[in-house]
């Protein structure tokens, strides 16, 4: 499995809009086992995204999906920057859900 | 919802054992919506744990469960320390699974 933990910084006042865009379409991404979007209680503009994919390849393929491309195009103007980013190798646990084809 | 992203450092050579202990019992924790254990590909002793709970209270209550207390007692000697820790407010996404009672 392939995991990502990342912090995204929304443009001032745009966090809710950006979270809504990020939320659209999750669940219809092949190879996605978990994709959770959270706000940061210590920073009014920060968003945490934690992801688990079957493989690095399935994550990369998702970036080419029309629905994801559309979300990226729509969300990009609302992104002011990025914070921490960690790549992980998920082993197991609870909440890894095979997405429906 | 209440989220945690945290890095745990295992004692030298103990990461696999610690991951196994952490994995035992996840899924039978009331209020737990996601609990994913990952290794860090850049540090042979580091573990990332990403958690989503219904509330801060359900997380705190889980620490008192006998199964979790037992895991803590068993795992503690294998923990060398902790790294980054972030509290989040999960909004949604994919892979939030209500645990069975």
N, CA and C atoms of all chains as a GROMACS GRO file, in nm:
protein
  606
    1UNK      N    1   0.084  -0.119   0.000
    1UNK     CA    2   0.000   0.000   0.000
    1UNK      C    3   0.088   0.125   0.000
    2UNK      N    4   0.028   0.234  -0.039
    2UNK     CA    5   0.099   0.362  -0.051
    2UNK      C    6   0.016   0.468   0.020
    3UNK      N    7   0.079   0.542   0.107
    3UNK     CA    8   0.004   0.641   0.185
    3UNK      C    9   0.062   0.780   0.173
    4UNK      N   10  -0.024   0.877   0.187
    4UNK     CA   11   0.017   1.017   0.188
    4UNK      C   12  -0.050   1.089   0.303
    5UNK      N   13   0.027   1.172   0.370
    5UNK     CA   14  -0.025   1.262   0.472
    5UNK      C   15   0.021   1.401   0.427
    6UNK      N   16  -0.071   1.491   0.405
    6UNK     CA   17  -0.028   1.621   0.355
    6UNK      C   18  -0.113   1.735   0.404
    7UNK      N   19  -0.049   1.850   0.414
    7UNK     CA   20  -0.117   1.971   0.459
    7UNK      C   21  -0.126   2.067   0.341
    8UNK      N   22  -0.246   2.116   0.318
    8UNK     CA   23  -0.270   2.211   0.210
    8UNK      C   24  -0.316   2.342   0.274
    9UNK      N   25  -0.268   2.452   0.221
    9UNK     CA   26  -0.308   2.582   0.275
    9UNK      C   27  -0.401   2.650   0.174
   10UNK      N   28  -0.523   2.675   0.218
   10UNK     CA   29  -0.619   2.742   0.131
   10UNK      C   30  -0.595   2.891   0.130
   11UNK      N   31  -0.633   2.954   0.020
   11UNK     CA   32  -0.632   3.101   0.016
   11UNK      C   33  -0.728   3.151   0.124
   12UNK      N   34  -0.697   3.268   0.176
   12UNK     CA   35  -0.774   3.327   0.285
   12UNK      C   36  -0.926   3.316   0.261
   13UNK      N   37  -0.994   3.252   0.354
   13UNK     CA   38  -1.140   3.244   0.346
   13UNK      C   39  -1.193   3.138   0.250
   14UNK      N   40  -1.104   3.062   0.189
   14UNK     CA   41  -1.148   2.966   0.086
   14UNK      C   42  -1.144   2.821   0.134
   15UNK      N   43  -1.112   2.800   0.263
   15UNK     CA   44  -1.097   2.662   0.307
   15UNK      C   45  -1.222   2.577   0.287
   16UNK      N   46  -1.337   2.628   0.325
   16UNK     CA   47  -1.460   2.548   0.312
   16UNK      C   48  -1.488   2.513   0.166
   17UNK      N   49  -1.469   2.611   0.078
   17UNK     CA   50  -1.492   2.585  -0.064
   17UNK      C   51  -1.396   2.478  -0.115
   18UNK      N   52  -1.270   2.488  -0.072
   18UNK     CA   53  -1.169   2.393  -0.119
   18UNK      C   54  -1.199   2.252  -0.065
   19UNK      N   55  -1.240   2.245   0.060
   19UNK     CA   56  -1.275   2.114   0.117
   19UNK      C   57  -1.392   2.052   0.039
   20UNK      N   58  -1.487   2.135   0.001
   20UNK     CA   59  -1.603   2.082  -0.073
   20UNK      C   60  -1.558   2.025  -0.208
   21UNK      N   61  -1.470   2.096  -0.274
   21UNK     CA   62  -1.420   2.048  -0.404
   21UNK      C   63  -1.341   1.919  -0.387
   22UNK      N   64  -1.256   1.915  -0.282
   22UNK     CA   65  -1.176   1.794  -0.258
   22UNK      C   66  -1.265   1.674  -0.225
   23UNK      N   67  -1.378   1.702  -0.163
   23UNK     CA   68  -1.468   1.593  -0.121
   23UNK      C   69  -1.545   1.533  -0.238
   24UNK      N   70  -1.567   1.615  -0.339
   24UNK     CA   71  -1.643   1.568  -0.455
   24UNK      C   72  -1.563   1.459  -0.527
   25UNK      N   73  -1.627   1.349  -0.549
   25UNK     CA   74  -1.560   1.248  -0.631
   25UNK      C   75  -1.478   1.146  -0.556
   26UNK      N   76  -1.449   1.169  -0.427
   26UNK     CA   77  -1.376   1.065  -0.356
   26UNK      C   78  -1.468   0.944  -0.343
   27UNK      N   79  -1.411   0.828  -0.354
   27UNK     CA   80  -1.491   0.705  -0.347
   27UNK      C   81  -1.508   0.642  -0.484
   28UNK      N   82  -1.486   0.720  -0.588
   28UNK     CA   83  -1.494   0.662  -0.722
   28UNK      C   84  -1.355   0.659  -0.786
   29UNK      N   85  -1.254   0.644  -0.700
   29UNK     CA   86  -1.116   0.642  -0.750
   29UNK      C   87  -1.061   0.500  -0.733
   30UNK      N   88  -1.038   0.431  -0.846
   30UNK     CA   89  -0.988   0.294  -0.836
   30UNK      C   90  -0.857   0.287  -0.757
   31UNK      N   91  -0.851   0.190  -0.667
   31UNK     CA   92  -0.729   0.170  -0.589
   31UNK      C   93  -0.722   0.256  -0.464
   32UNK      N   94  -0.822   0.341  -0.445
   32UNK     CA   95  -0.824   0.425  -0.325
   32UNK      C   96  -0.885   0.347  -0.209
   33UNK      N   97  -0.811   0.338  -0.099
   33UNK     CA   98  -0.860   0.263   0.017
   33UNK      C   99  -0.903   0.355   0.130
   34UNK      N  100  -0.858   0.477   0.127
   34UNK     CA  101  -0.898   0.576   0.228
   34UNK      C  102  -0.856   0.714   0.177
   35UNK      N  103  -0.943   0.811   0.198
   35UNK     CA  104  -0.912   0.949   0.154
   35UNK      C  105  -0.991   1.040   0.246
   36UNK      N  106  -0.925   1.092   0.347
   36UNK     CA  107  -0.995   1.166   0.452
   36UNK      C  108  -0.947   1.310   0.454
   37UNK      N  109  -1.044   1.399   0.453
   37UNK     CA  110  -1.016   1.542   0.449
   37UNK      C  111  -1.053   1.602   0.585
   38UNK      N  112  -0.960   1.679   0.641
   38UNK     CA  113  -0.982   1.736   0.774
   38UNK      C  114  -0.937   1.881   0.776
   39UNK      N  115  -1.000   1.959   0.859
   39UNK     CA  116  -0.951   2.094   0.880
   39UNK      C  117  -0.854   2.093   0.998
   40UNK      N  118  -0.769   2.194   1.003
   40UNK     CA  119  -0.670   2.206   1.110
   40UNK      C  120  -0.724   2.302   1.214
   41UNK      N  121  -0.744   2.256   1.337
   41UNK     CA  122  -0.804   2.346   1.437
   41UNK      C  123  -0.712   2.461   1.479
   42UNK      N  124  -0.584   2.454   1.441
   42UNK     CA  125  -0.489   2.558   1.482
   42UNK      C  126  -0.460   2.659   1.372
   43UNK      N  127  -0.515   2.635   1.252
   43UNK     CA  128  -0.487   2.725   1.140
   43UNK      C  129  -0.612   2.732   1.053
   44UNK      N  130  -0.675   2.850   1.049
   44UNK     CA  131  -0.804   2.866   0.981
   44UNK      C  132  -0.798   2.839   0.831
   45UNK      N  133  -0.679   2.832   0.775
   45UNK     CA  134  -0.667   2.808   0.631
   45UNK      C  135  -0.613   2.669   0.596
   46UNK      N  136  -0.578   2.592   0.696
   46UNK     CA  137  -0.509   2.465   0.668
   46UNK      C  138  -0.603   2.345   0.662
   47UNK      N  139  -0.568   2.256   0.572
   47UNK     CA  140  -0.643   2.131   0.548
   47UNK      C  141  -0.544   2.016   0.555
   48UNK      N  142  -0.583   1.910   0.623
   48UNK     CA  143  -0.502   1.787   0.623
   48UNK      C  144  -0.570   1.683   0.536
   49UNK      N  145  -0.495   1.619   0.451
   49UNK     CA  146  -0.548   1.512   0.368
   49UNK      C  147  -0.466   1.387   0.396
   50UNK      N  148  -0.532   1.281   0.438
   50UNK     CA  149  -0.462   1.154   0.461
   50UNK      C  150  -0.519   1.052   0.363
   51UNK      N  151  -0.431   0.987   0.290
   51UNK     CA  152  -0.472   0.899   0.181
   51UNK      C  153  -0.405   0.762   0.192
   52UNK      N  154  -0.478   0.658   0.155
   52UNK     CA  155  -0.419   0.526   0.138
   52UNK      C  156  -0.461   0.471   0.002
   53UNK      N  157  -0.364   0.424  -0.071
   53UNK     CA  158  -0.386   0.369  -0.204
   53UNK      C  159  -0.329   0.227  -0.210
   54UNK      N  160  -0.383   0.148  -0.303
   54UNK     CA  161  -0.330   0.012  -0.319
   54UNK      C  162  -0.182   0.017  -0.357
   55UNK      N  163  -0.145   0.117  -0.435
   55UNK     CA  164  -0.005   0.129  -0.480
   55UNK      C  165   0.021   0.274  -0.520
   56UNK      N  166   0.149   0.306  -0.535
   56UNK     CA  167   0.188   0.438  -0.584
   56UNK      C  168   0.127   0.460  -0.724
   57UNK      N  169   0.120   0.352  -0.801
   57UNK     CA  170   0.068   0.362  -0.937
   57UNK      C  171  -0.081   0.396  -0.937
   58UNK      N  172  -0.157   0.337  -0.844
   58UNK     CA  173  -0.300   0.369  -0.843
   58UNK      C  174  -0.321   0.515  -0.802
   59UNK      N  175  -0.234   0.566  -0.714
   59UNK     CA  176  -0.245   0.708  -0.681
   59UNK      C  177  -0.215   0.794  -0.804
   60UNK      N  178  -0.110   0.760  -0.873
   60UNK     CA  179  -0.074   0.841  -0.991
   60UNK      C  180  -0.182   0.834  -1.098
   61UNK      N  181  -0.239   0.715  -1.115
   61UNK     CA  182  -0.346   0.701  -1.216
   61UNK      C  183  -0.467   0.787  -1.180
   62UNK      N  184  -0.494   0.800  -1.050
   62UNK     CA  185  -0.611   0.878  -1.008
   62UNK      C  186  -0.600   1.024  -1.052
   63UNK      N  187  -0.477   1.073  -1.056
   63UNK     CA  188  -0.458   1.214  -1.092
   63UNK      C  189  -0.496   1.241  -1.238
   64UNK      N  190  -0.510   1.133  -1.314
   64UNK     CA  191  -0.546   1.150  -1.456
   64UNK      C  192  -0.696   1.130  -1.481
   65UNK      N  193  -0.770   1.092  -1.377
   65UNK     CA  194  -0.915   1.072  -1.395
   65UNK      C  195  -0.980   1.206  -1.428
   66UNK      N  196  -1.075   1.207  -1.522
   66UNK     CA  197  -1.143   1.332  -1.557
   66UNK      C  198  -1.204   1.403  -1.436
   67UNK      N  199  -1.263   1.327  -1.343
   67UNK     CA  200  -1.326   1.389  -1.226
   67UNK      C  201  -1.221   1.456  -1.137
   68UNK      N  202  -1.105   1.393  -1.128
   68UNK     CA  203  -0.998   1.449  -1.044
   68UNK      C  204  -0.934   1.569  -1.115
   69UNK      N  205  -0.915   1.556  -1.245
   69UNK     CA  206  -0.861   1.669  -1.323
   69UNK      C  207  -0.951   1.791  -1.310
   70UNK      N  208  -1.082   1.766  -1.313
   70UNK     CA  209  -1.177   1.877  -1.301
   70UNK      C  210  -1.168   1.941  -1.163
   71UNK      N  211  -1.155   1.856  -1.060
   71UNK     CA  212  -1.144   1.908  -0.923
   71UNK      C  213  -1.015   1.989  -0.906
   72UNK      N  214  -0.907   1.940  -0.966
   72UNK     CA  215  -0.779   2.011  -0.957
   72UNK      C  216  -0.792   2.149  -1.024
   73UNK      N  217  -0.853   2.151  -1.141
   73UNK     CA  218  -0.868   2.278  -1.214
   73UNK      C  219  -0.953   2.376  -1.133
   74UNK      N  220  -1.057   2.324  -1.071
   74UNK     CA  221  -1.149   2.409  -0.994
   74UNK      C  222  -1.085   2.455  -0.863
   75UNK      N  223  -1.006   2.366  -0.802
   75UNK     CA  224  -0.951   2.397  -0.670
   75UNK      C  225  -0.821   2.477  -0.675
   76UNK      N  226  -0.747   2.465  -0.781
   76UNK     CA  227  -0.612   2.526  -0.785
   76UNK      C  228  -0.610   2.673  -0.746
   77UNK      N  229  -0.705   2.756  -0.799
   77UNK     CA  230  -0.699   2.898  -0.761
   77UNK      C  231  -0.723   2.924  -0.612
   78UNK      N  232  -0.775   2.823  -0.543
   78UNK     CA  233  -0.803   2.841  -0.400
   78UNK      C  234  -0.690   2.790  -0.312
   79UNK      N  235  -0.586   2.736  -0.372
   79UNK     CA  236  -0.473   2.682  -0.295
   79UNK      C  237  -0.363   2.787  -0.284
   80UNK      N  238  -0.328   2.821  -0.160
   80UNK     CA  239  -0.222   2.920  -0.139
   80UNK      C  240  -0.086   2.852  -0.125
   81UNK      N  241  -0.086   2.726  -0.088
   81UNK     CA  242   0.042   2.658  -0.072
   81UNK      C  243   0.026   2.523  -0.005
   82UNK      N  244   0.140   2.464   0.030
   82UNK     CA  245   0.140   2.333   0.093
   82UNK      C  246   0.229   2.335   0.216
   83UNK      N  247   0.196   2.252   0.313
   83UNK     CA  248   0.277   2.242   0.434
   83UNK      C  249   0.347   2.108   0.437
   84UNK      N  250   0.345   2.044   0.551
   84UNK     CA  251   0.412   1.916   0.566
   84UNK      C  252   0.357   1.813   0.466
   85UNK      N  253   0.443   1.721   0.427
   85UNK     CA  254   0.400   1.610   0.341
   85UNK      C  255   0.484   1.488   0.376
   86UNK      N  256   0.416   1.379   0.405
   86UNK     CA  257   0.484   1.256   0.442
   86UNK      C  258   0.431   1.142   0.357
   87UNK      N  259   0.522   1.063   0.304
   87UNK     CA  260   0.483   0.940   0.234
   87UNK      C  261   0.492   0.826   0.334
   88UNK      N  262   0.392   0.740   0.334
   88UNK     CA  263   0.392   0.628   0.428
   88UNK      C  264   0.370   0.495   0.354
   89UNK      N  265   0.394   0.388   0.427
   89UNK     CA  266   0.364   0.253   0.376
   89UNK      C  267   0.263   0.189   0.470
   90UNK      N  268   0.134   0.212   0.442
   90UNK     CA  269   0.033   0.157   0.532
   90UNK      C  270   0.043   0.004   0.541
   91UNK      N  271   0.024  -0.044   0.663
   91UNK     CA  272   0.036  -0.188   0.690
   91UNK      C  273  -0.102  -0.248   0.714
   92UNK      N  274  -0.184  -0.177   0.787
   92UNK     CA  275  -0.316  -0.229   0.817
   92UNK      C  276  -0.386  -0.137   0.914
   93UNK      N  277  -0.484  -0.195   0.981
   93UNK     CA  278  -0.562  -0.116   1.075
   93UNK      C  279  -0.708  -0.126   1.041
   94UNK      N  280  -0.778  -0.019   1.066
   94UNK     CA  281  -0.924  -0.019   1.052
   94UNK      C  282  -0.964   0.097   0.963
   95UNK      N  283  -1.054   0.068   0.866
   95UNK     CA  284  -1.103   0.176   0.780
   95UNK      C  285  -1.044   0.177   0.641
   96UNK      N  286  -0.977   0.067   0.605
   96UNK     CA  287  -0.927   0.055   0.467
   96UNK      C  288  -1.036  -0.012   0.385
   97UNK      N  289  -1.095   0.065   0.297
   97UNK     CA  290  -1.216   0.019   0.227
   97UNK      C  291  -1.188   0.012   0.078
   98UNK      N  292  -1.212  -0.104   0.024
   98UNK     CA  293  -1.192  -0.122  -0.120
   98UNK      C  294  -1.300  -0.041  -0.194
   99UNK      N  295  -1.258   0.047  -0.284
   99UNK     CA  296  -1.358   0.128  -0.355
   99UNK      C  297  -1.430   0.044  -0.459
  100UNK      N  298  -1.554   0.079  -0.479
  100UNK     CA  299  -1.636   0.005  -0.578
  100UNK      C  300  -1.589   0.043  -0.718
  101UNK      N  301  -1.591  -0.054  -0.808
  101UNK     CA  302  -1.541  -0.025  -0.943
  101UNK      C  303  -1.637   0.070  -1.016
  102UNK      N  304  -1.613   1.533   1.434
  102UNK     CA  305  -1.514   1.425   1.436
  102UNK      C  306  -1.382   1.478   1.492
  103UNK      N  307  -1.301   1.387   1.536
  103UNK     CA  308  -1.174   1.421   1.599
  103UNK      C  309  -1.066   1.334   1.533
  104UNK      N  310  -0.960   1.396   1.490
  104UNK     CA  311  -0.856   1.321   1.419
  104UNK      C  312  -0.719   1.339   1.481
  105UNK      N  313  -0.639   1.237   1.464
  105UNK     CA  314  -0.500   1.243   1.511
  105UNK      C  315  -0.409   1.190   1.401
  106UNK      N  316  -0.298   1.260   1.381
  106UNK     CA  317  -0.191   1.213   1.294
  106UNK      C  318  -0.066   1.213   1.381
  107UNK      N  319  -0.003   1.098   1.395
  107UNK     CA  320   0.112   1.097   1.486
  107UNK      C  321   0.219   1.001   1.442
  108UNK      N  322   0.340   1.036   1.478
  108UNK     CA  323   0.456   0.953   1.446
  108UNK      C  324   0.511   0.894   1.575
  109UNK      N  325   0.532   0.765   1.573
  109UNK     CA  326   0.585   0.694   1.688
  109UNK      C  327   0.719   0.634   1.647
  110UNK      N  328   0.814   0.640   1.736
  110UNK     CA  329   0.946   0.584   1.705
  110UNK      C  330   0.965   0.458   1.787
  111UNK      N  331   0.983   0.347   1.717
  111UNK     CA  332   1.004   0.219   1.785
  111UNK      C  333   1.149   0.206   1.828
  112UNK      N  334   1.169   0.131   1.935
  112UNK     CA  335   1.306   0.096   1.973
  112UNK      C  336   1.369   0.017   1.857
  113UNK      N  337   1.499   0.031   1.847
  113UNK     CA  338   1.575  -0.032   1.737
  113UNK      C  339   1.531  -0.177   1.712
  114UNK      N  340   1.488  -0.205   1.590
  114UNK     CA  341   1.452  -0.341   1.553
  114UNK      C  342   1.316  -0.388   1.602
  115UNK      N  343   1.242  -0.301   1.666
  115UNK     CA  344   1.115  -0.343   1.726
  115UNK      C  345   0.993  -0.294   1.648
  116UNK      N  346   1.015  -0.230   1.533
  116UNK     CA  347   0.901  -0.171   1.463
  116UNK      C  348   0.794  -0.272   1.424
  117UNK      N  349   0.834  -0.385   1.368
  117UNK     CA  350   0.735  -0.484   1.325
  117UNK      C  351   0.655  -0.537   1.443
  118UNK      N  352   0.724  -0.563   1.553
  118UNK     CA  353   0.654  -0.611   1.674
  118UNK      C  354   0.554  -0.507   1.722
  119UNK      N  355   0.597  -0.382   1.723
  119UNK     CA  356   0.511  -0.274   1.772
  119UNK      C  357   0.389  -0.256   1.680
  120UNK      N  358   0.412  -0.263   1.550
  120UNK     CA  359   0.300  -0.251   1.456
  120UNK      C  360   0.200  -0.364   1.478
  121UNK      N  361   0.250  -0.484   1.505
  121UNK     CA  362   0.160  -0.597   1.527
  121UNK      C  363   0.075  -0.574   1.652
  122UNK      N  364   0.136  -0.523   1.756
  122UNK     CA  365   0.062  -0.496   1.880
  122UNK      C  366  -0.042  -0.386   1.856
  123UNK      N  367  -0.001  -0.282   1.784
  123UNK     CA  368  -0.094  -0.172   1.755
  123UNK      C  369  -0.213  -0.220   1.671
  124UNK      N  370  -0.187  -0.317   1.586
  124UNK     CA  371  -0.292  -0.366   1.496
  124UNK      C  372  -0.396  -0.451   1.568
  125UNK      N  373  -0.352  -0.516   1.674
  125UNK     CA  374  -0.444  -0.604   1.748
  125UNK      C  375  -0.554  -0.519   1.812
  126UNK      N  376  -0.675  -0.557   1.787
  126UNK     CA  377  -0.784  -0.490   1.858
  126UNK      C  378  -0.844  -0.370   1.788
  127UNK      N  379  -0.778  -0.316   1.684
  127UNK     CA  380  -0.843  -0.206   1.613
  127UNK      C  381  -0.968  -0.260   1.547
  128UNK      N  382  -1.072  -0.182   1.549
  128UNK     CA  383  -1.199  -0.226   1.490
  128UNK      C  384  -1.302  -0.258   1.596
  129UNK      N  385  -1.256  -0.284   1.717
  129UNK     CA  386  -1.351  -0.309   1.824
  129UNK      C  387  -1.349  -0.193   1.923
  130UNK      N  388  -1.320  -0.074   1.870
  130UNK     CA  389  -1.314   0.044   1.956
  130UNK      C  390  -1.433   0.133   1.924
  131UNK      N  391  -1.528   0.146   2.019
  131UNK     CA  392  -1.647   0.228   1.992
  131UNK      C  393  -1.610   0.371   1.955
  132UNK      N  394  -1.674   0.422   1.850
  132UNK     CA  395  -1.649   0.559   1.808
  132UNK      C  396  -1.529   0.575   1.715
  133UNK      N  397  -1.460   0.464   1.688
  133UNK     CA  398  -1.346   0.471   1.597
  133UNK      C  399  -1.394   0.460   1.453
  134UNK      N  400  -1.360   0.556   1.370
  134UNK     CA  401  -1.404   0.558   1.230
  134UNK      C  402  -1.290   0.522   1.134
  135UNK      N  403  -1.169   0.534   1.181
  135UNK     CA  404  -1.053   0.497   1.099
  135UNK      C  405  -0.932   0.492   1.190
  136UNK      N  406  -0.848   0.391   1.169
  136UNK     CA  407  -0.726   0.377   1.251
  136UNK      C  408  -0.626   0.302   1.163
  137UNK      N  409  -0.537   0.378   1.103
  137UNK     CA  410  -0.448   0.318   1.004
  137UNK      C  411  -0.303   0.330   1.050
  138UNK      N  412  -0.236   0.216   1.043
  138UNK     CA  413  -0.098   0.207   1.089
  138UNK      C  414  -0.008   0.191   0.967
  139UNK      N  415   0.096   0.272   0.961
  139UNK     CA  416   0.185   0.270   0.845
  139UNK      C  417   0.329   0.277   0.891
  140UNK      N  418   0.418   0.219   0.813
  140UNK     CA  419   0.559   0.240   0.841
  140UNK      C  420   0.608   0.359   0.759
  141UNK      N  421   0.719   0.415   0.803
  141UNK     CA  422   0.778   0.532   0.737
  141UNK      C  423   0.891   0.483   0.647
  142UNK      N  424   0.880   0.504   0.516
  142UNK     CA  425   0.985   0.450   0.428
  142UNK      C  426   1.120   0.520   0.443
  143UNK      N  427   1.124   0.632   0.514
  143UNK     CA  428   1.250   0.706   0.529
  143UNK      C  429   1.318   0.683   0.664
  144UNK      N  430   1.251   0.607   0.753
  144UNK     CA  431   1.307   0.586   0.887
  144UNK      C  432   1.267   0.446   0.933
  145UNK      N  433   1.365   0.358   0.945
  145UNK     CA  434   1.338   0.217   0.973
  145UNK      C  435   1.271   0.193   1.108
  146UNK      N  436   1.269   0.293   1.194
  146UNK     CA  437   1.206   0.276   1.324
  146UNK      C  438   1.074   0.352   1.339
  147UNK      N  439   1.035   0.428   1.238
  147UNK     CA  440   0.919   0.517   1.255
  147UNK      C  441   0.789   0.456   1.204
  148UNK      N  442   0.683   0.487   1.276
  148UNK     CA  443   0.547   0.440   1.247
  148UNK      C  444   0.456   0.563   1.242
  149UNK      N  445   0.370   0.568   1.142
  149UNK     CA  446   0.268   0.674   1.137
  149UNK      C  447   0.133   0.613   1.173
  150UNK      N  448   0.061   0.680   1.259
  150UNK     CA  449  -0.074   0.635   1.294
  150UNK      C  450  -0.168   0.750   1.263
  151UNK      N  451  -0.268   0.722   1.180
  151UNK     CA  452  -0.370   0.824   1.149
  151UNK      C  453  -0.503   0.771   1.199
  152UNK      N  454  -0.571   0.854   1.277
  152UNK     CA  455  -0.694   0.810   1.345
  152UNK      C  456  -0.807   0.908   1.321
  153UNK      N  457  -0.928   0.854   1.310
  153UNK     CA  458  -1.048   0.938   1.311
  153UNK      C  459  -1.146   0.879   1.411
  154UNK      N  460  -1.196   0.965   1.497
  154UNK     CA  461  -1.291   0.926   1.601
  154UNK      C  462  -1.418   1.012   1.590
  155UNK      N  463  -1.528   0.958   1.640
  155UNK     CA  464  -1.652   1.037   1.638
  155UNK      C  465  -1.634   1.166   1.718
  156UNK      N  466  -1.556   1.158   1.826
  156UNK     CA  467  -1.535   1.276   1.910
  156UNK      C  468  -1.406   1.256   1.990
  157UNK      N  469  -1.359   1.366   2.049
  157UNK     CA  470  -1.243   1.360   2.138
  157UNK      C  471  -1.273   1.264   2.253
  158UNK      N  472  -1.398   1.266   2.299
  158UNK     CA  473  -1.438   1.182   2.411
  158UNK      C  474  -1.429   1.033   2.374
  159UNK      N  475  -1.472   0.998   2.252
  159UNK     CA  476  -1.465   0.856   2.216
  159UNK      C  477  -1.319   0.811   2.206
  160UNK      N  478  -1.231   0.900   2.162
  160UNK     CA  479  -1.089   0.864   2.162
  160UNK      C  480  -1.039   0.841   2.305
  161UNK      N  481  -1.073   0.933   2.393
  161UNK     CA  482  -1.026   0.921   2.532
  161UNK      C  483  -1.081   0.795   2.599
  162UNK      N  484  -1.208   0.765   2.569
  162UNK     CA  485  -1.269   0.645   2.627
  162UNK      C  486  -1.198   0.518   2.579
  163UNK      N  487  -1.152   0.521   2.453
  163UNK     CA  488  -1.086   0.402   2.398
  163UNK      C  489  -0.960   0.367   2.477
  164UNK      N  490  -0.894   0.470   2.530
  164UNK     CA  491  -0.769   0.445   2.602
  164UNK      C  492  -0.793   0.368   2.732
  165UNK      N  493  -0.917   0.364   2.774
  165UNK     CA  494  -0.950   0.292   2.898
  165UNK      C  495  -1.001   0.150   2.873
  166UNK      N  496  -1.020   0.115   2.745
  166UNK     CA  497  -1.067  -0.021   2.715
  166UNK      C  498  -0.960  -0.122   2.759
  167UNK      N  499  -1.004  -0.235   2.818
  167UNK     CA  500  -0.906  -0.337   2.861
  167UNK      C  501  -0.813  -0.382   2.748
  168UNK      N  502  -0.868  -0.399   2.626
  168UNK     CA  503  -0.786  -0.445   2.514
  168UNK      C  504  -0.679  -0.341   2.478
  169UNK      N  505  -0.716  -0.214   2.488
  169UNK     CA  506  -0.621  -0.107   2.456
  169UNK      C  507  -0.519  -0.091   2.568
  170UNK      N  508  -0.565  -0.102   2.692
  170UNK     CA  509  -0.473  -0.097   2.806
  170UNK      C  510  -0.369  -0.208   2.796
  171UNK      N  511  -0.416  -0.326   2.756
  171UNK     CA  512  -0.323  -0.440   2.742
  171UNK      C  513  -0.222  -0.414   2.632
  172UNK      N  514  -0.269  -0.356   2.521
  172UNK     CA  515  -0.178  -0.326   2.410
  172UNK      C  516  -0.076  -0.220   2.452
  173UNK      N  517  -0.121  -0.121   2.526
  173UNK     CA  518  -0.030  -0.015   2.573
  173UNK      C  519   0.078  -0.076   2.663
  174UNK      N  520   0.036  -0.162   2.755
  174UNK     CA  521   0.131  -0.224   2.848
  174UNK      C  522   0.235  -0.308   2.772
  175UNK      N  523   0.186  -0.379   2.670
  175UNK     CA  524   0.273  -0.467   2.592
  175UNK      C  525   0.366  -0.387   2.501
  176UNK      N  526   0.312  -0.277   2.446
  176UNK     CA  527   0.388  -0.200   2.348
  176UNK      C  528   0.485  -0.100   2.410
  177UNK      N  529   0.454  -0.051   2.528
  177UNK     CA  530   0.532   0.060   2.585
  177UNK      C  531   0.684   0.036   2.585
  178UNK      N  532   0.730  -0.084   2.625
  178UNK     CA  533   0.877  -0.104   2.626
  178UNK      C  534   0.940  -0.098   2.487
  179UNK      N  535   0.858  -0.107   2.383
  179UNK     CA  536   0.911  -0.104   2.246
  179UNK      C  537   0.907   0.036   2.186
  180UNK      N  538   0.856   0.133   2.260
  180UNK     CA  539   0.846   0.270   2.208
  180UNK      C  540   0.967   0.351   2.256
  181UNK      N  541   1.041   0.404   2.159
  181UNK     CA  542   1.158   0.486   2.195
  181UNK      C  543   1.121   0.633   2.206
  182UNK      N  544   1.011   0.672   2.141
  182UNK     CA  545   0.973   0.813   2.148
  182UNK      C  546   0.863   0.846   2.049
  183UNK      N  547   0.837   0.975   2.036
  183UNK     CA  548   0.732   1.022   1.947
  183UNK      C  549   0.786   1.134   1.860
  184UNK      N  550   0.730   1.146   1.740
  184UNK     CA  551   0.768   1.254   1.651
  184UNK      C  552   0.654   1.352   1.636
  185UNK      N  553   0.629   1.393   1.515
  185UNK     CA  554   0.522   1.490   1.489
  185UNK      C  555   0.387   1.439   1.540
  186UNK      N  556   0.304   1.533   1.582
  186UNK     CA  557   0.168   1.499   1.623
  186UNK      C  558   0.076   1.614   1.585
  187UNK      N  559  -0.029   1.584   1.513
  187UNK     CA  560  -0.123   1.686   1.468
  187UNK      C  561  -0.264   1.644   1.505
  188UNK      N  562  -0.339   1.735   1.562
  188UNK     CA  563  -0.480   1.711   1.587
  188UNK      C  564  -0.558   1.771   1.469
  189UNK      N  565  -0.656   1.698   1.420
  189UNK     CA  566  -0.734   1.747   1.306
  189UNK      C  567  -0.883   1.740   1.336
  190UNK      N  568  -0.960   1.805   1.249
  190UNK     CA  569  -1.106   1.798   1.256
  190UNK      C  570  -1.156   1.740   1.124
  191UNK      N  571  -1.164   1.607   1.117
  191UNK     CA  572  -1.206   1.546   0.991
  191UNK      C  573  -1.346   1.593   0.949
  192UNK      N  574  -1.359   1.618   0.820
  192UNK     CA  575  -1.485   1.668   0.764
  192UNK      C  576  -1.556   1.557   0.687
  193UNK      N  577  -1.481   1.482   0.612
  193UNK     CA  578  -1.542   1.376   0.533
  193UNK      C  579  -1.439   1.312   0.445
  194UNK      N  580  -1.490   1.248   0.341
  194UNK     CA  581  -1.401   1.179   0.249
  194UNK      C  582  -1.445   1.035   0.235
  195UNK      N  583  -1.349   0.949   0.217
  195UNK     CA  584  -1.377   0.809   0.187
  195UNK      C  585  -1.301   0.721   0.286
  196UNK      N  586  -1.371   0.621   0.342
  196UNK     CA  587  -1.302   0.529   0.432
  196UNK      C  588  -1.333   0.552   0.579
  197UNK      N  589  -1.436   0.633   0.605
  197UNK     CA  590  -1.478   0.650   0.744
  197UNK      C  591  -1.584   0.545   0.773
  198UNK      N  592  -1.549   0.450   0.856
  198UNK     CA  593  -1.632   0.331   0.875
  198UNK      C  594  -1.677   0.323   1.020
  199UNK      N  595  -1.805   0.316   1.036
  199UNK     CA  596  -1.861   0.304   1.171
  199UNK      C  597  -1.824   0.166   1.226
  200UNK      N  598  -1.762   0.163   1.343
  200UNK     CA  599  -1.722   0.033   1.399
  200UNK      C  600  -1.844  -0.040   1.454
  201UNK      N  601  -1.838  -0.170   1.443
  201UNK     CA  602  -1.949  -0.253   1.493
  201UNK      C  603  -1.948  -0.250   1.645
  202UNK      N  604  -2.066  -0.250   1.705
  202UNK     CA  605  -2.070  -0.244   1.853
  202UNK      C  606  -2.020  -0.374   1.915
   0.00000   0.00000   0.00000
